[in-house]
C-alpha cells in the first residue's frame, strides 16, 4: 500500500514561485504592448526635433539675473538650455535641489502671469520646462530669474511657443516615457518568467513522491 503524505510547506512555496512566474509573463505581455503602442523611438525623435525648434532663435539668459528680451505676441516658454551656453560661456546643469523663479514684466510695466511647472526636475538631465506665459502684445519684456539658493547659475532659454506647441511637446514626452517604461517592464517580465519558471519546474520535480515508495 502506498504511503500517504501530508501537505508540506514546500507546496505553498512552489505555488508562490509559480505565481511570480505567471506575473512575469503578464508583465512581459503588458510591457511589450505598451512599447509597441507608444513607439518610443519615434516619439523621442519628434521630441528632440521640437526641443531643437524651441531652442533655435531663443534668447539665452544667465540666471540668476535680469534681462530685457524682444518677444512676439502669443506665448513664451522658459526652458533649461540643453547646451548650457550663454554667448561664449558654458554653464553646467544646476543640481535638482536648486529651483528658479521667473518673473515677467510687460512693456507697459504690468506683471505677466507665469504658469510655473511644478514637476520635480532631474538634476542630471540638461532640459527642463520651467514655465509658460501668454503675451498679449509684441514688445520688450523684462525677465527676472531668481535662484532658490541665491547664487547657483543656470542657462535658461526664453523662446516663443504657443500653448498647442507645448501640449504637443508634453504629449511626445509622455509617449517616449511610456514606451521606455513598457520596454523596461517587458525585460523585467521576461527575466521573472524565465527565472521563476525554471525554479518552479525544479521545485515541482523535487517534490514529486518516489514511485517505488510503499
C-alpha positions as CSV (number, residue, x, y, z in Angstrom):
1,X,0.0,0.0,0.0
2,X,1.3,3.5,-0.9
3,X,2.1,5.7,2.0
4,X,0.0,8.9,2.3
5,X,1.8,12.2,2.8
6,X,0.6,15.4,4.4
7,X,0.9,18.7,2.5
8,X,4.3,20.3,3.0
9,X,5.3,23.9,3.3
10,X,7.2,23.4,0.1
11,X,3.9,23.2,-1.7
12,X,3.0,26.8,-0.7
13,X,6.4,28.0,-1.7
14,X,6.1,26.3,-5.1
15,X,2.7,27.9,-5.6
16,X,4.3,31.3,-4.8
17,X,7.1,30.8,-7.3
18,X,4.6,29.7,-10.0
19,X,2.6,32.8,-9.3
20,X,5.6,35.0,-9.7
21,X,6.4,33.3,-13.0
22,X,2.9,33.9,-14.2
23,X,3.2,37.6,-13.1
24,X,6.4,37.8,-15.1
25,X,4.6,36.5,-18.2
26,X,1.8,39.1,-17.7
27,X,4.3,41.9,-17.2
28,X,6.2,40.8,-20.4
29,X,3.0,40.9,-22.4
30,X,1.8,44.2,-21.0
31,X,5.2,45.8,-21.4
32,X,5.5,44.6,-25.0
33,X,2.1,46.0,-25.8
34,X,3.0,49.4,-24.3
35,X,6.3,49.5,-26.1
36,X,4.7,48.8,-29.5
37,X,1.8,51.1,-28.9
38,X,3.8,54.2,-27.8
39,X,6.7,53.7,-30.3
40,X,9.2,55.5,-28.1
41,X,11.9,55.8,-30.8
42,X,9.5,57.8,-33.0
43,X,8.2,59.9,-30.0
44,X,11.8,60.6,-28.9
45,X,12.8,61.7,-32.3
46,X,9.8,64.1,-32.5
47,X,10.6,65.4,-29.0
48,X,14.2,66.1,-29.9
49,X,13.1,67.9,-33.1
50,X,10.6,70.0,-31.2
51,X,13.1,70.9,-28.5
52,X,15.6,72.0,-31.2
53,X,12.9,74.1,-32.8
54,X,12.2,75.8,-29.5
55,X,15.9,76.3,-28.9
56,X,16.5,77.9,-32.4
57,X,16.0,81.6,-32.2
58,X,15.6,81.6,-28.4
59,X,17.3,84.1,-26.1
60,X,19.7,82.6,-23.6
61,X,19.6,84.1,-20.1
62,X,22.3,83.6,-17.4
63,X,20.3,83.1,-14.2
64,X,20.0,84.4,-11.6
65,X,19.8,87.7,-13.3
66,X,17.7,90.1,-15.2
67,X,17.4,90.8,-19.0
68,X,15.2,92.6,-21.5
69,X,14.0,90.4,-24.4
70,X,12.1,91.2,-27.6
71,X,9.1,88.8,-27.7
72,X,6.3,88.5,-30.1
73,X,2.6,88.3,-29.1
74,X,1.2,84.8,-28.3
75,X,3.1,82.8,-25.8
76,X,6.6,82.4,-24.4
77,X,8.2,79.3,-22.7
78,X,11.2,79.2,-20.4
79,X,13.4,76.1,-20.5
80,X,16.7,75.0,-19.2
81,X,19.2,75.3,-22.1
82,X,20.2,71.8,-23.4
83,X,23.6,73.1,-24.4
84,X,24.1,75.3,-21.2
85,X,25.6,78.1,-23.2
86,X,25.0,81.9,-22.9
87,X,27.1,83.6,-25.6
88,X,30.6,82.2,-25.3
89,X,30.0,81.0,-21.7
90,X,29.2,77.4,-20.8
91,X,27.2,76.9,-17.6
92,X,26.9,73.4,-16.1
93,X,23.5,71.9,-15.4
94,X,22.4,73.0,-12.0
95,X,21.5,70.5,-9.3
96,X,17.9,69.5,-8.9
97,X,17.9,70.9,-5.3
98,X,18.1,74.4,-6.7
99,X,14.8,75.9,-8.1
100,X,14.3,79.1,-10.1
101,X,11.5,81.6,-10.0
102,X,10.8,83.5,-13.2
103,X,9.1,87.0,-13.2
104,X,8.0,88.6,-16.4
105,X,7.1,92.3,-16.8
106,X,5.2,93.6,-19.9
107,X,6.4,96.6,-21.9
108,X,3.8,98.8,-20.1
109,X,5.2,97.8,-16.7
110,X,2.4,95.4,-15.8
111,X,3.2,91.9,-14.4
112,X,2.7,88.9,-16.7
113,X,1.4,85.7,-15.0
114,X,3.8,82.8,-15.4
115,X,2.4,79.3,-15.3
116,X,5.2,77.5,-13.5
117,X,6.0,73.8,-13.9
118,X,5.8,72.2,-10.5
119,X,7.0,68.8,-11.6
120,X,10.3,67.7,-10.0
121,X,13.5,68.2,-12.0
122,X,16.2,65.5,-12.6
123,X,19.5,67.2,-11.9
124,X,21.3,65.1,-14.5
125,X,19.1,66.0,-17.4
126,X,20.1,69.1,-19.5
127,X,16.5,70.0,-20.3
128,X,13.6,71.2,-18.1
129,X,10.5,73.2,-18.8
130,X,10.3,75.9,-16.2
131,X,7.0,77.6,-17.2
132,X,4.9,79.4,-19.8
133,X,3.2,82.8,-20.1
134,X,0.8,84.4,-22.5
135,X,1.9,87.6,-24.2
136,X,-0.8,90.0,-25.3
137,X,1.4,92.4,-27.3
138,X,4.7,92.4,-29.1
139,X,7.5,94.3,-27.4
140,X,10.4,94.4,-25.0
141,X,9.7,92.3,-21.9
142,X,11.8,92.3,-18.7
143,X,12.6,88.8,-17.4
144,X,13.9,88.4,-13.9
145,X,15.2,85.0,-12.7
146,X,15.9,84.2,-9.1
147,X,17.6,81.1,-7.7
148,X,16.3,79.5,-4.5
149,X,19.9,79.5,-3.1
150,X,20.5,83.0,-4.4
151,X,23.6,82.1,-6.4
152,X,23.7,78.8,-8.4
153,X,23.9,79.8,-12.1
154,X,21.8,78.3,-14.9
155,X,21.4,78.8,-18.6
156,X,17.7,79.4,-19.3
157,X,16.1,80.0,-22.7
158,X,13.2,82.4,-23.4
159,X,11.5,81.4,-26.6
160,X,8.3,82.0,-28.4
161,X,6.0,79.0,-28.1
162,X,2.2,78.6,-28.3
163,X,0.2,76.5,-25.9
164,X,-0.5,74.0,-28.6
165,X,3.2,73.5,-29.2
166,X,3.8,73.0,-25.5
167,X,1.0,70.5,-25.3
168,X,2.4,68.5,-28.2
169,X,5.8,68.6,-26.6
170,X,4.3,67.2,-23.3
171,X,2.4,64.6,-25.2
172,X,5.5,63.4,-27.1
173,X,7.5,63.3,-23.8
174,X,4.8,61.2,-22.2
175,X,4.8,58.8,-25.2
176,X,8.5,58.4,-25.1
177,X,8.4,57.8,-21.3
178,X,5.6,55.3,-21.6
179,X,7.4,53.4,-24.3
180,X,10.6,53.2,-22.4
181,X,8.8,52.1,-19.3
182,X,7.0,49.5,-21.3
183,X,10.2,48.2,-22.7
184,X,11.8,48.0,-19.2
185,X,8.7,46.2,-17.9
186,X,8.9,43.7,-20.8
187,X,12.5,42.9,-20.0
188,X,11.8,42.6,-16.3
189,X,8.8,40.3,-17.0
190,X,10.9,38.1,-19.3
191,X,13.6,37.8,-16.6
192,X,10.9,36.9,-13.9
193,X,9.2,34.4,-16.2
194,X,12.4,32.6,-17.0
195,X,14.0,32.6,-13.5
196,X,10.8,31.7,-11.5
197,X,9.6,29.4,-14.3
198,X,12.8,27.3,-14.1
199,X,12.8,27.4,-10.3
200,X,9.1,26.2,-10.2
201,X,9.9,23.3,-12.5
202,X,12.9,22.3,-10.4
203,X,10.9,22.6,-7.1
204,X,7.9,20.5,-8.5
205,X,10.2,17.8,-9.8
206,X,12.0,17.6,-6.5
207,X,8.7,17.5,-4.5
208,X,7.2,14.5,-6.5
209,X,6.8,11.3,-4.4
210,X,9.1,8.4,-5.1
211,X,7.0,5.9,-7.3
212,X,8.8,3.0,-5.5
213,X,7.8,4.2,-2.1
214,X,5.3,1.9,-0.4
